[in-house]
């Protein structure tokens, strides 16, 4: 059985949070699901550059972590959508300050990234 101290490591909840949102696309999935349920195709269009394999795996991971729920409507043609659970909603709300920080510092970060890329 995993204990709270094993999940959080140093006593800070950051380790637990990072375990949930680790992966390049998971924070974006959470961001886009804030507005309500989305079907797979909608998420795929909203997140350019993600492969089907990776998006499917990250959705499965988030579902296993009980951050999102997969709703299968048992219809023909098949209809499935994804929605945030209450836990997922609280996590999505928690990442919004990171979105704001990125927006506020976008120009400076673009300059830093350009300099770093020029060195490579």
N, CA, C and O atoms as CSV, one atom per row, in Angstrom:
chain,resi,resn,atom,element,x,y,z
A,1,UNK,N,N,0.837,-1.187,0.000
A,1,UNK,CA,C,0.000,0.000,0.000
A,1,UNK,C,C,0.880,1.247,0.000
A,1,UNK,O,O,1.835,1.336,0.771
A,2,UNK,N,N,0.563,2.195,-0.852
A,2,UNK,CA,C,1.324,3.428,-0.949
A,2,UNK,C,C,0.861,4.394,0.137
A,2,UNK,O,O,-0.339,4.583,0.338
A,3,UNK,N,N,1.813,5.001,0.831
A,3,UNK,CA,C,1.480,5.946,1.888
A,3,UNK,C,C,1.567,7.373,1.377
A,3,UNK,O,O,2.175,7.645,0.341
A,4,UNK,N,N,0.944,8.280,2.125
A,4,UNK,CA,C,0.989,9.695,1.755
A,4,UNK,C,C,2.417,10.196,1.672
A,4,UNK,O,O,2.746,10.959,0.764
A,5,UNK,N,N,3.276,9.783,2.600
A,5,UNK,CA,C,4.667,10.260,2.569
A,5,UNK,C,C,5.409,9.745,1.340
A,5,UNK,O,O,6.298,10.427,0.831
A,6,UNK,N,N,5.059,8.550,0.853
A,6,UNK,CA,C,5.687,8.033,-0.362
A,6,UNK,C,C,5.243,8.813,-1.594
A,6,UNK,O,O,6.033,9.025,-2.514
A,7,UNK,N,N,3.982,9.240,-1.615
A,7,UNK,CA,C,3.449,9.993,-2.748
A,7,UNK,C,C,4.033,11.401,-2.776
A,7,UNK,O,O,4.465,11.887,-3.822
A,8,UNK,N,N,4.040,12.038,-1.628
A,8,UNK,CA,C,4.445,13.441,-1.556
A,8,UNK,C,C,5.942,13.621,-1.397
A,8,UNK,O,O,6.454,14.716,-1.628
A,9,UNK,N,N,6.655,12.580,-1.010
A,9,UNK,CA,C,8.105,12.672,-0.902
A,9,UNK,C,C,8.550,13.605,0.190
A,9,UNK,O,O,8.639,13.203,1.350
A,10,UNK,N,N,8.830,14.832,-0.149
A,10,UNK,CA,C,9.407,15.785,0.786
A,10,UNK,C,C,8.376,16.402,1.718
A,10,UNK,O,O,8.717,17.281,2.510
A,11,UNK,N,N,7.143,15.969,1.645
A,11,UNK,CA,C,6.097,16.576,2.454
A,11,UNK,C,C,5.329,17.622,1.678
A,11,UNK,O,O,4.273,18.078,2.117
A,12,UNK,N,N,5.851,18.001,0.533
A,12,UNK,CA,C,5.179,18.956,-0.345
A,12,UNK,C,C,4.319,18.171,-1.337
A,12,UNK,O,O,4.747,17.137,-1.849
A,13,UNK,N,N,3.138,18.648,-1.600
A,13,UNK,CA,C,2.247,17.961,-2.527
A,13,UNK,C,C,2.658,18.083,-3.983
A,13,UNK,O,O,2.005,17.510,-4.855
A,14,UNK,N,N,3.726,18.816,-4.264
A,14,UNK,CA,C,4.151,19.008,-5.655
A,14,UNK,C,C,4.504,17.682,-6.320
A,14,UNK,O,O,4.184,17.479,-7.491
A,15,UNK,N,N,5.148,16.788,-5.601
A,15,UNK,CA,C,5.512,15.501,-6.179
A,15,UNK,C,C,4.270,14.728,-6.609
A,15,UNK,O,O,4.239,14.148,-7.694
A,16,UNK,N,N,3.257,14.719,-5.766
A,16,UNK,CA,C,2.005,14.026,-6.099
A,16,UNK,C,C,1.354,14.661,-7.324
A,16,UNK,O,O,0.871,13.959,-8.213
A,17,UNK,N,N,1.344,15.981,-7.367
A,17,UNK,CA,C,0.753,16.694,-8.505
A,17,UNK,C,C,1.493,16.370,-9.793
A,17,UNK,O,O,0.876,16.105,-10.824
A,18,UNK,N,N,2.821,16.395,-9.726
A,18,UNK,CA,C,3.615,16.116,-10.924
A,18,UNK,C,C,3.442,14.678,-11.392
A,18,UNK,O,O,3.509,14.410,-12.592
A,19,UNK,N,N,3.222,13.757,-10.473
A,19,UNK,CA,C,2.966,12.365,-10.873
A,19,UNK,C,C,1.688,12.272,-11.704
A,19,UNK,O,O,1.606,11.466,-12.630
A,20,UNK,N,N,0.703,13.088,-11.377
A,20,UNK,CA,C,-0.563,13.063,-12.113
A,20,UNK,C,C,-0.418,13.750,-13.471
A,20,UNK,O,O,-0.883,13.221,-14.481
A,21,UNK,N,N,0.218,14.916,-13.506
A,21,UNK,CA,C,0.248,15.697,-14.747
A,21,UNK,C,C,1.504,15.474,-15.575
A,21,UNK,O,O,1.730,16.172,-16.563
A,22,UNK,N,N,2.333,14.492,-15.172
A,22,UNK,CA,C,3.539,14.237,-15.964
A,22,UNK,C,C,3.132,13.772,-17.354
A,22,UNK,O,O,2.195,12.991,-17.519
A,23,UNK,N,N,3.831,14.250,-18.312
A,23,UNK,CA,C,3.503,13.980,-19.707
A,23,UNK,C,C,3.279,15.305,-20.403
A,23,UNK,O,O,2.720,16.239,-19.829
A,24,UNK,N,N,3.707,15.371,-21.608
A,24,UNK,CA,C,3.686,16.632,-22.345
A,24,UNK,C,C,2.275,17.182,-22.542
A,24,UNK,O,O,2.090,18.398,-22.572
A,25,UNK,N,N,1.280,16.310,-22.677
A,25,UNK,CA,C,-0.045,16.758,-23.105
A,25,UNK,C,C,-1.092,16.780,-21.999
A,25,UNK,O,O,-2.148,17.385,-22.182
A,26,UNK,N,N,-0.840,16.144,-20.859
A,26,UNK,CA,C,-1.860,16.059,-19.813
A,26,UNK,C,C,-2.341,17.426,-19.318
A,26,UNK,O,O,-3.547,17.610,-19.155
A,27,UNK,N,N,-1.451,18.392,-19.071
A,27,UNK,CA,C,-1.957,19.699,-18.643
A,27,UNK,C,C,-2.873,20.346,-19.685
A,27,UNK,O,O,-3.835,21.024,-19.325
A,28,UNK,N,N,-2.583,20.144,-20.961
A,28,UNK,CA,C,-3.454,20.706,-21.999
A,28,UNK,C,C,-4.807,20.008,-22.031
A,28,UNK,O,O,-5.832,20.656,-22.241
A,29,UNK,N,N,-4.819,18.701,-21.824
A,29,UNK,CA,C,-6.094,17.971,-21.747
A,29,UNK,C,C,-6.930,18.556,-20.616
A,29,UNK,O,O,-8.114,18.838,-20.801
A,30,UNK,N,N,-6.325,18.738,-19.452
A,30,UNK,CA,C,-7.040,19.309,-18.313
A,30,UNK,C,C,-7.540,20.712,-18.627
A,30,UNK,O,O,-8.670,21.065,-18.289
A,31,UNK,N,N,-6.701,21.506,-19.270
A,31,UNK,CA,C,-7.087,22.872,-19.625
A,31,UNK,C,C,-8.326,22.876,-20.522
A,31,UNK,O,O,-9.275,23.618,-20.267
A,32,UNK,N,N,-8.318,22.057,-21.560
A,32,UNK,CA,C,-9.430,22.073,-22.502
A,32,UNK,C,C,-10.695,21.430,-21.944
A,32,UNK,O,O,-11.795,21.770,-22.379
A,33,UNK,N,N,-10.566,20.524,-21.005
A,33,UNK,CA,C,-11.760,19.919,-20.404
A,33,UNK,C,C,-12.412,20.827,-19.362
A,33,UNK,O,O,-13.519,20.540,-18.905
A,34,UNK,N,N,-11.756,21.899,-18.987
A,34,UNK,CA,C,-12.350,22.845,-18.042
A,34,UNK,C,C,-13.657,23.410,-18.567
A,34,UNK,O,O,-14.563,23.703,-17.788
A,35,UNK,N,N,-13.764,23.565,-19.873
A,35,UNK,CA,C,-14.954,24.168,-20.475
A,35,UNK,C,C,-16.108,23.186,-20.619
A,35,UNK,O,O,-17.196,23.569,-21.048
A,36,UNK,N,N,-15.884,21.935,-20.269
A,36,UNK,CA,C,-16.950,20.940,-20.370
A,36,UNK,C,C,-16.484,19.714,-21.115
A,36,UNK,O,O,-15.349,19.665,-21.591
A,37,UNK,N,N,-17.353,18.715,-21.223
A,37,UNK,CA,C,-16.990,17.449,-21.869
A,37,UNK,C,C,-16.519,17.657,-23.307
A,37,UNK,O,O,-17.011,18.530,-24.023
A,38,UNK,N,N,-15.569,16.845,-23.698
A,38,UNK,CA,C,-15.044,16.871,-25.068
A,38,UNK,C,C,-14.943,15.445,-25.574
A,38,UNK,O,O,-14.632,14.522,-24.821
A,39,UNK,N,N,-15.209,15.283,-26.851
A,39,UNK,CA,C,-14.997,14.004,-27.490
A,39,UNK,C,C,-13.528,13.907,-27.900
A,39,UNK,O,O,-12.817,14.910,-27.957
A,40,UNK,N,N,-13.093,12.692,-28.179
A,40,UNK,CA,C,-11.697,12.456,-28.535
A,40,UNK,C,C,-11.265,13.344,-29.704
A,40,UNK,O,O,-10.213,13.981,-29.649
A,41,UNK,N,N,-12.072,13.382,-30.752
A,41,UNK,CA,C,-11.725,14.171,-31.936
A,41,UNK,C,C,-11.564,15.649,-31.627
A,41,UNK,O,O,-10.702,16.317,-32.199
A,42,UNK,N,N,-12.390,16.161,-30.724
A,42,UNK,CA,C,-12.267,17.567,-30.333
A,42,UNK,C,C,-10.923,17.803,-29.637
A,42,UNK,O,O,-10.216,18.762,-29.944
A,43,UNK,N,N,-10.585,16.926,-28.708
A,43,UNK,CA,C,-9.305,17.065,-28.012
A,43,UNK,C,C,-8.145,16.972,-28.991
A,43,UNK,O,O,-7.180,17.730,-28.887
A,44,UNK,N,N,-8.232,16.064,-29.923
A,44,UNK,CA,C,-7.167,15.878,-30.924
A,44,UNK,C,C,-6.974,17.163,-31.735
A,44,UNK,O,O,-5.842,17.557,-32.014
A,45,UNK,N,N,-8.075,17.813,-32.112
A,45,UNK,CA,C,-7.976,19.068,-32.869
A,45,UNK,C,C,-7.442,20.218,-32.017
A,45,UNK,O,O,-6.721,21.081,-32.518
A,46,UNK,N,N,-7.791,20.229,-30.742
A,46,UNK,CA,C,-7.362,21.309,-29.859
A,46,UNK,C,C,-5.885,21.221,-29.475
A,46,UNK,O,O,-5.276,22.217,-29.085
A,47,UNK,N,N,-5.315,20.016,-29.590
A,47,UNK,CA,C,-3.924,19.805,-29.183
A,47,UNK,C,C,-3.101,19.396,-30.401
A,47,UNK,O,O,-2.828,18.212,-30.593
A,48,UNK,N,N,-2.705,20.367,-31.227
A,48,UNK,CA,C,-1.939,20.030,-32.421
A,48,UNK,C,C,-0.593,19.421,-32.061
A,48,UNK,O,O,0.070,19.849,-31.116
A,49,UNK,N,N,-0.205,18.418,-32.832
A,49,UNK,CA,C,1.092,17.802,-32.631
A,49,UNK,C,C,1.064,16.531,-31.813
A,49,UNK,O,O,2.046,15.788,-31.804
A,50,UNK,N,N,-0.035,16.257,-31.121
A,50,UNK,CA,C,-0.110,15.035,-30.330
A,50,UNK,C,C,-0.497,13.869,-31.240
A,50,UNK,O,O,-1.378,14.002,-32.089
A,51,UNK,N,N,0.160,12.737,-31.060
A,51,UNK,CA,C,-0.185,11.553,-31.849
A,51,UNK,C,C,-1.376,10.850,-31.214
A,51,UNK,O,O,-1.656,11.028,-30.028
A,52,UNK,N,N,-2.077,10.046,-32.019
A,52,UNK,CA,C,-3.209,9.284,-31.498
A,52,UNK,C,C,-2.769,8.390,-30.345
A,52,UNK,O,O,-3.426,8.339,-29.305
A,53,UNK,N,N,-1.668,7.696,-30.532
A,53,UNK,CA,C,-1.182,6.761,-29.517
A,53,UNK,C,C,-0.937,7.454,-28.185
A,53,UNK,O,O,-1.356,6.964,-27.136
A,54,UNK,N,N,-0.265,8.585,-28.229
A,54,UNK,CA,C,0.082,9.300,-26.998
A,54,UNK,C,C,-1.169,9.896,-26.349
A,54,UNK,O,O,-1.326,9.811,-25.131
A,55,UNK,N,N,-2.055,10.493,-27.137
A,55,UNK,CA,C,-3.268,11.080,-26.566
A,55,UNK,C,C,-4.125,9.998,-25.911
A,55,UNK,O,O,-4.628,10.193,-24.805
A,56,UNK,N,N,-4.293,8.870,-26.578
A,56,UNK,CA,C,-5.075,7.777,-26.001
A,56,UNK,C,C,-4.453,7.320,-24.687
A,56,UNK,O,O,-5.167,7.117,-23.704
A,57,UNK,N,N,-3.123,7.154,-24.656
A,57,UNK,CA,C,-2.467,6.695,-23.437
A,57,UNK,C,C,-2.609,7.717,-22.309
A,57,UNK,O,O,-2.848,7.348,-21.159
A,58,UNK,N,N,-2.463,8.994,-22.640
A,58,UNK,CA,C,-2.557,10.003,-21.591
A,58,UNK,C,C,-3.983,10.125,-21.066
A,58,UNK,O,O,-4.185,10.380,-19.878
A,59,UNK,N,N,-4.971,9.947,-21.934
A,59,UNK,CA,C,-6.364,9.928,-21.472
A,59,UNK,C,C,-6.601,8.736,-20.541
A,59,UNK,O,O,-7.269,8.866,-19.515
A,60,UNK,N,N,-6.054,7.585,-20.902
A,60,UNK,CA,C,-6.183,6.399,-20.045
A,60,UNK,C,C,-5.516,6.629,-18.690
A,60,UNK,O,O,-6.059,6.244,-17.655
A,61,UNK,N,N,-4.338,7.256,-18.698
A,61,UNK,CA,C,-3.631,7.546,-17.450
A,61,UNK,C,C,-4.455,8.472,-16.560
A,61,UNK,O,O,-4.597,8.225,-15.362
A,62,UNK,N,N,-4.992,9.527,-17.142
A,62,UNK,CA,C,-5.792,10.475,-16.366
A,62,UNK,C,C,-7.067,9.823,-15.833
A,62,UNK,O,O,-7.519,10.132,-14.730
A,63,UNK,N,N,-7.635,8.925,-16.621
A,63,UNK,CA,C,-8.812,8.193,-16.157
A,63,UNK,C,C,-8.433,7.264,-14.996
A,63,UNK,O,O,-9.156,7.189,-14.002
A,64,UNK,N,N,-7.315,6.566,-15.118
A,64,UNK,CA,C,-6.854,5.673,-14.052
A,64,UNK,C,C,-6.548,6.448,-12.771
A,64,UNK,O,O,-6.720,5.926,-11.669
A,65,UNK,N,N,-6.095,7.692,-12.918
A,65,UNK,CA,C,-5.804,8.539,-11.759
A,65,UNK,C,C,-7.054,9.245,-11.235
A,65,UNK,O,O,-6.976,10.050,-10.307
A,66,UNK,N,N,-8.200,8.941,-11.831
A,66,UNK,CA,C,-9.513,9.474,-11.423
A,66,UNK,C,C,-9.601,10.989,-11.556
A,66,UNK,O,O,-10.302,11.660,-10.797
A,67,UNK,N,N,-8.872,11.510,-12.540
A,67,UNK,CA,C,-8.892,12.938,-12.814
A,67,UNK,C,C,-9.922,13.256,-13.892
A,67,UNK,O,O,-10.493,14.346,-13.917
A,68,UNK,N,N,-10.152,12.303,-14.773
A,68,UNK,CA,C,-11.212,12.474,-15.765
A,68,UNK,C,C,-12.026,11.192,-15.854
A,68,UNK,O,O,-11.589,10.110,-15.462
A,69,UNK,N,N,-13.222,11.364,-16.385
A,69,UNK,CA,C,-14.125,10.225,-16.565
A,69,UNK,C,C,-14.409,10.059,-18.052
A,69,UNK,O,O,-14.599,11.036,-18.776
A,70,UNK,N,N,-14.433,8.827,-18.484
A,70,UNK,CA,C,-14.756,8.484,-19.866
A,70,UNK,C,C,-16.210,8.045,-19.882
A,70,UNK,O,O,-16.583,7.083,-19.209
A,71,UNK,N,N,-17.028,8.750,-20.649
A,71,UNK,CA,C,-18.454,8.459,-20.730
A,71,UNK,C,C,-18.770,7.804,-22.066
A,71,UNK,O,O,-18.686,8.444,-23.115
A,72,UNK,N,N,-19.133,6.531,-22.025
A,72,UNK,CA,C,-19.499,5.785,-23.229
A,72,UNK,C,C,-21.022,5.723,-23.263
A,72,UNK,O,O,-21.646,5.145,-22.372
A,73,UNK,N,N,-21.617,6.317,-24.292
A,73,UNK,CA,C,-23.065,6.420,-24.374
A,73,UNK,C,C,-23.737,5.199,-24.987
A,73,UNK,O,O,-24.958,5.176,-25.141
A,74,UNK,N,N,-22.947,4.180,-25.340
A,74,UNK,CA,C,-23.476,2.914,-25.880
A,74,UNK,C,C,-24.452,3.153,-27.026
A,74,UNK,O,O,-25.542,2.581,-27.064
A,75,UNK,N,N,-24.043,4.003,-27.953
A,75,UNK,CA,C,-24.877,4.316,-29.116
A,75,UNK,C,C,-24.203,3.814,-30.380
A,75,UNK,O,O,-23.014,3.497,-30.391
A,76,UNK,N,N,-24.984,3.751,-31.433
A,76,UNK,CA,C,-24.467,3.453,-32.759
A,76,UNK,C,C,-24.829,4.645,-33.629
A,76,UNK,O,O,-26.011,4.964,-33.759
A,77,UNK,N,N,-23.847,5.317,-34.230
A,77,UNK,CA,C,-22.410,5.097,-34.105
A,77,UNK,C,C,-21.922,5.411,-32.687
A,77,UNK,O,O,-22.575,6.144,-31.944
A,78,UNK,N,N,-20.769,4.848,-32.325
A,78,UNK,CA,C,-20.270,5.036,-30.964
A,78,UNK,C,C,-20.064,6.516,-30.621
A,78,UNK,O,O,-19.606,7.311,-31.441
A,79,UNK,N,N,-20.416,6.847,-29.390
A,79,UNK,CA,C,-20.203,8.218,-28.901
A,79,UNK,C,C,-19.597,8.120,-27.506
A,79,UNK,O,O,-20.183,7.539,-26.593
A,80,UNK,N,N,-18.412,8.700,-27.365
A,80,UNK,CA,C,-17.678,8.705,-26.107
A,80,UNK,C,C,-17.189,10.119,-25.869
A,80,UNK,O,O,-16.734,10.787,-26.799
A,81,UNK,N,N,-17.278,10.583,-24.629
A,81,UNK,CA,C,-16.652,11.861,-24.312
A,81,UNK,C,C,-15.925,11.757,-22.984
A,81,UNK,O,O,-16.084,10.796,-22.232
A,82,UNK,N,N,-15.126,12.773,-22.724
A,82,UNK,CA,C,-14.318,12.833,-21.515
A,82,UNK,C,C,-14.706,14.088,-20.746
A,82,UNK,O,O,-14.928,15.150,-21.328
A,83,UNK,N,N,-14.782,13.945,-19.434
A,83,UNK,CA,C,-15.126,15.073,-18.580
A,83,UNK,C,C,-14.273,15.016,-17.311
A,83,UNK,O,O,-13.814,13.949,-16.905
A,84,UNK,N,N,-14.073,16.162,-16.704
A,84,UNK,CA,C,-13.302,16.210,-15.469
A,84,UNK,C,C,-14.132,15.685,-14.304
A,84,UNK,O,O,-15.335,15.934,-14.223
A,85,UNK,N,N,-13.489,14.967,-13.420
A,85,UNK,CA,C,-14.098,14.592,-12.152
A,85,UNK,C,C,-13.927,15.784,-11.206
A,85,UNK,O,O,-13.224,16.734,-11.550
A,86,UNK,N,N,-14.549,15.760,-10.030
A,86,UNK,CA,C,-14.294,16.858,-9.090
A,86,UNK,C,C,-12.794,17.007,-8.757
A,86,UNK,O,O,-12.290,18.123,-8.631
A,87,UNK,N,N,-12.102,15.886,-8.619
A,87,UNK,CA,C,-10.658,15.944,-8.384
A,87,UNK,C,C,-9.954,16.601,-9.574
A,87,UNK,O,O,-9.068,17.435,-9.391
A,88,UNK,N,N,-10.349,16.224,-10.783
A,88,UNK,CA,C,-9.764,16.801,-11.989
A,88,UNK,C,C,-10.069,18.280,-12.129
A,88,UNK,O,O,-9.223,19.056,-12.576
A,89,UNK,N,N,-11.281,18.672,-11.747
A,89,UNK,CA,C,-11.657,20.092,-11.800
A,89,UNK,C,C,-10.745,20.901,-10.880
A,89,UNK,O,O,-10.276,21.977,-11.251
A,90,UNK,N,N,-10.497,20.380,-9.682
A,90,UNK,CA,C,-9.633,21.115,-8.749
A,90,UNK,C,C,-8.201,21.188,-9.281
A,90,UNK,O,O,-7.521,22.197,-9.089
A,91,UNK,N,N,-7.743,20.138,-9.943
A,91,UNK,CA,C,-6.399,20.150,-10.530
A,91,UNK,C,C,-6.337,21.124,-11.701
A,91,UNK,O,O,-5.368,21.873,-11.831
A,92,UNK,N,N,-7.358,21.123,-12.555
A,92,UNK,CA,C,-7.389,22.062,-13.683
A,92,UNK,C,C,-7.383,23.506,-13.176
A,92,UNK,O,O,-6.713,24.367,-13.746
A,93,UNK,N,N,-8.130,23.762,-12.105
A,93,UNK,CA,C,-8.126,25.117,-11.524
A,93,UNK,C,C,-6.738,25.475,-10.986
A,93,UNK,O,O,-6.315,26.628,-11.056
A,94,UNK,N,N,-6.041,24.477,-10.451
A,94,UNK,CA,C,-4.712,24.722,-9.885
A,94,UNK,C,C,-3.673,25.052,-10.957
A,94,UNK,O,O,-2.703,25.756,-10.672
A,95,UNK,N,N,-3.856,24.559,-12.179
A,95,UNK,CA,C,-2.863,24.862,-13.219
A,95,UNK,C,C,-3.131,26.195,-13.926
A,95,UNK,O,O,-2.298,26.658,-14.705
A,96,UNK,N,N,-4.273,26.806,-13.662
A,96,UNK,CA,C,-4.586,28.067,-14.320
A,96,UNK,C,C,-3.578,29.176,-14.005
A,96,UNK,O,O,-3.267,29.965,-14.898
A,97,UNK,N,N,-3.056,29.273,-12.783
A,97,UNK,CA,C,-2.005,30.284,-12.568
A,97,UNK,C,C,-0.769,30.051,-13.440
A,97,UNK,O,O,-0.098,31.010,-13.823
A,98,UNK,N,N,-0.462,28.796,-13.756
A,98,UNK,CA,C,0.652,28.523,-14.670
A,98,UNK,C,C,0.335,29.047,-16.067
A,98,UNK,O,O,1.213,29.573,-16.751
A,99,UNK,N,N,-0.911,28.904,-16.488
A,99,UNK,CA,C,-1.326,29.452,-17.793
A,99,UNK,C,C,-1.155,30.968,-17.803
A,99,UNK,O,O,-0.642,31.537,-18.767
A,100,UNK,N,N,-1.586,31.613,-16.728
A,100,UNK,CA,C,-1.470,33.067,-16.639
A,100,UNK,C,C,0.001,33.488,-16.660
A,100,UNK,O,O,0.369,34.450,-17.333
A,101,UNK,N,N,0.836,32.757,-15.916
A,101,UNK,CA,C,2.260,33.073,-15.895
A,101,UNK,C,C,2.855,32.965,-17.295
A,101,UNK,O,O,3.617,33.834,-17.717
A,102,UNK,N,N,2.508,31.902,-18.011
A,102,UNK,CA,C,3.019,31.715,-19.364
A,102,UNK,C,C,2.585,32.825,-20.302
A,102,UNK,O,O,3.366,33.275,-21.141
A,103,UNK,N,N,1.346,33.267,-20.166
A,103,UNK,CA,C,0.841,34.356,-21.003
A,103,UNK,C,C,1.566,35.659,-20.677
A,103,UNK,O,O,1.985,36.388,-21.576
A,104,UNK,N,N,1.708,35.942,-19.390
A,104,UNK,CA,C,2.360,37.188,-18.967
A,104,UNK,C,C,3.832,37.250,-19.372
A,104,UNK,O,O,4.365,38.335,-19.605
A,105,UNK,N,N,4.476,36.122,-19.454
A,105,UNK,CA,C,5.920,36.082,-19.729
A,105,UNK,C,C,6.257,35.505,-21.107
A,105,UNK,O,O,7.402,35.129,-21.356
A,106,UNK,N,N,5.281,35.435,-21.987
A,106,UNK,CA,C,5.463,34.793,-23.293
A,106,UNK,C,C,6.591,35.435,-24.108
A,106,UNK,O,O,7.415,34.729,-24.689
A,107,UNK,N,N,6.629,36.740,-24.150
A,107,UNK,CA,C,7.659,37.414,-24.962
A,107,UNK,C,C,9.058,37.122,-24.417
A,107,UNK,O,O,9.973,36.812,-25.179
A,108,UNK,N,N,9.217,37.220,-23.115
A,108,UNK,CA,C,10.527,36.951,-22.507
A,108,UNK,C,C,10.918,35.489,-22.721
A,108,UNK,O,O,12.076,35.199,-23.019
A,109,UNK,N,N,9.973,34.575,-22.574
A,109,UNK,CA,C,10.268,33.152,-22.753
A,109,UNK,C,C,10.631,32.855,-24.212
A,109,UNK,O,O,11.519,32.044,-24.476
A,110,UNK,N,N,9.946,33.508,-25.160
A,110,UNK,CA,C,10.272,33.308,-26.573
A,110,UNK,C,C,11.712,33.721,-26.845
A,110,UNK,O,O,12.427,33.048,-27.587
A,111,UNK,N,N,12.132,34.825,-26.244
A,111,UNK,CA,C,13.511,35.293,-26.416
A,111,UNK,C,C,14.503,34.297,-25.806
A,111,UNK,O,O,15.533,33.990,-26.406
A,112,UNK,N,N,14.186,33.804,-24.624
A,112,UNK,CA,C,15.062,32.833,-23.962
A,112,UNK,C,C,15.163,31.556,-24.788
A,112,UNK,O,O,16.254,31.017,-24.976
A,113,UNK,N,N,14.033,31.077,-25.277
A,113,UNK,CA,C,14.034,29.852,-26.074
A,113,UNK,C,C,14.827,30.040,-27.370
A,113,UNK,O,O,15.547,29.137,-27.798
A,114,UNK,N,N,14.695,31.202,-27.985
A,114,UNK,CA,C,15.435,31.478,-29.221
A,114,UNK,C,C,16.937,31.471,-28.961
A,114,UNK,O,O,17.703,30.906,-29.742
A,115,UNK,N,N,17.360,32.101,-27.860
A,115,UNK,CA,C,18.784,32.109,-27.501
A,115,UNK,C,C,19.284,30.692,-27.239
A,115,UNK,O,O,20.359,30.307,-27.698
A,116,UNK,N,N,18.502,29.932,-26.505
A,116,UNK,CA,C,18.889,28.561,-26.167
A,116,UNK,C,C,18.979,27.695,-27.431
A,116,UNK,O,O,19.902,26.893,-27.573
A,117,UNK,N,N,18.018,27.864,-28.343
A,117,UNK,CA,C,18.034,27.096,-29.591
A,117,UNK,C,C,19.223,27.464,-30.468
A,117,UNK,O,O,19.772,26.625,-31.181
A,118,UNK,N,N,19.610,28.736,-30.402
A,118,UNK,CA,C,20.761,29.186,-31.214
A,118,UNK,C,C,22.068,28.550,-30.696
A,118,UNK,O,O,23.002,28.341,-31.471
A,119,UNK,N,N,22.130,28.253,-29.432
A,119,UNK,CA,C,23.328,27.627,-28.855
A,119,UNK,C,C,23.439,26.157,-29.213
A,119,UNK,O,O,24.537,25.602,-29.237
A,120,UNK,N,N,22.323,25.533,-29.487
A,120,UNK,CA,C,22.324,24.079,-29.754
A,120,UNK,C,C,22.864,23.734,-31.111
A,120,UNK,O,O,22.924,22.558,-31.471
